[in-house]
Amino acid sequence: MSVVITLRVHAIQLNDLFGVGVLDHNEYEVVNSEVVSVRRNERLLAVMYRKPQQQTDAFFHSLDRAGQDHVVDHVTGRKHGN
């Protein structure tokens, strides 16, 4: 069974991720340059998979604040609201 998780990159505010050091300038530009949202999502996730835990946690926190907690739940296996 395949699960589709919708990630809204624009909701995360890439500027916030750049501002707190989760994305460097090059990563920000690469992700932000994608016009098609699916490709933007893929690029952002590919970048995040290479990040250390502290930056990954900041990314998850940004997802939570943007109402994308279901993505965090799916990726981390946590129960919603925990």
C-alpha positions in Angstrom: 0.0 0.0 0.0 1.4 3.4 -1.0 0.9 6.5 1.1 0.8 9.9 -0.5 1.9 12.8 1.8 1.3 16.3 0.7 4.1 18.8 1.5 3.4 22.4 0.9 6.9 24.0 0.6 5.5 27.5 0.3 3.8 27.0 3.7 7.1 26.2 5.4 8.5 29.6 4.4 11.9 28.8 2.8 13.1 32.2 4.0 12.6 31.1 7.5 14.7 27.9 6.9 17.4 30.0 5.3 17.3 32.6 8.1 17.8 30.1 10.8 20.6 28.3 8.9 18.8 25.1 8.0 19.3 25.9 4.3 22.4 27.6 3.0 22.2 30.1 0.1 22.8 27.5 -2.6 20.3 25.1 -1.2 17.7 27.9 -0.9 18.2 28.9 -4.5 18.0 25.3 -5.8 14.8 24.6 -3.9 13.2 28.0 -4.6 14.0 27.8 -8.3 11.7 24.9 -8.9 8.4 26.0 -10.5 6.6 22.8 -10.1 5.6 22.1 -6.5 6.2 18.4 -6.7 9.8 19.0 -7.8 10.3 21.7 -5.1 9.1 19.2 -2.5 11.5 16.6 -3.8 14.4 19.0 -3.8 13.7 20.2 -0.3 13.4 16.6 1.1 16.6 15.6 -0.7 18.4 18.4 0.9 16.9 17.7 4.3 17.9 14.0 4.2 21.6 15.1 4.2 21.2 17.4 7.2 22.4 16.8 10.8 19.7 16.1 13.5 19.6 19.7 14.8 18.8 21.1 11.4 16.3 18.3 10.7 14.6 19.1 14.0 14.4 22.8 13.0 12.8 21.7 9.7 10.3 19.6 11.5 9.5 22.5 13.8 8.9 24.7 10.7 6.6 22.0 9.3 4.6 21.9 12.6 4.2 25.7 12.7 3.0 25.7 9.0 0.3 23.1 9.8 2.2 20.3 8.1 2.5 18.2 11.2 1.1 15.2 9.3 4.3 15.1 7.3 6.4 15.1 10.4 4.2 12.3 11.8 4.7 10.2 8.7 8.4 10.7 8.5 9.2 10.3 12.1 6.5 7.8 13.0 5.3 10.0 15.9 1.7 10.0 16.9 -0.1 13.3 16.0 0.2 15.8 18.7 3.1 14.2 20.5 
